Amino acid sequence: GLGLLLAVSIATNLLFVSRLYLPRWRQAWREARTAPPVMRPGDHLRGSTASGVTVIEYSDFQCPYCAVLNRSLATLADSGQLLWVYRHYTGNAGHPQAEGAAEAAECAGEQGRFWEYADALTVEQAHLDAALYPHLADGLHLDAKRFQDCLAAGRYRAAIARDTDESQTLAIIGTPTWFVNGHRHAGAPGEAEVKHVIAAARAAG
């Protein structure tokens, strides 16, 4: 009786512990086996190539944590403290507007305004929908017909899907995930912590 209860208790505890910790170990193992991403032709770049720090971020315009991080990265990039590379992650089923927003940003990028449009999406994150995208384009004085034709044609869907597929090979399971000179970071720390990470990367060379 007592021995059986003890055995059941131990088995139950082991099952609980395995469920709690094994996924974390498995994810850490997957991350350790992946090489960091590298820059490629056509990347969206913001900041200074001479800064000595390159941040490659996988992000989602509907992700509130991404918005927090992106404000910090924008400040640091615009002051020349890093080079920011933006890539899309649209794999979160809870963010139905992520893909549409990414397409809109790419269509703005076709007219040389990717980053301005990305900033506008961040500001309007709570209101993302198909009606907002042309309105933001008008605010940036984009060619409205060219923008709408780009969206209608789905010209950048394959490129956005490529970014998302690449994120899976990198064992990325959420946004934002960002690589600072190849070192992986996840989540959105405050601006002071982001500055510390960037300064440490610069000091490390």
Beta strands, then each sheet from edge to edge (+ up, - down):
strand 1: 44-47
strand 2: 54-59
strand 3: 83-88
strand 4: 177-180
strand 5: 183-186
sheet 1: 1+ 3- 2- 4+ 5-
end
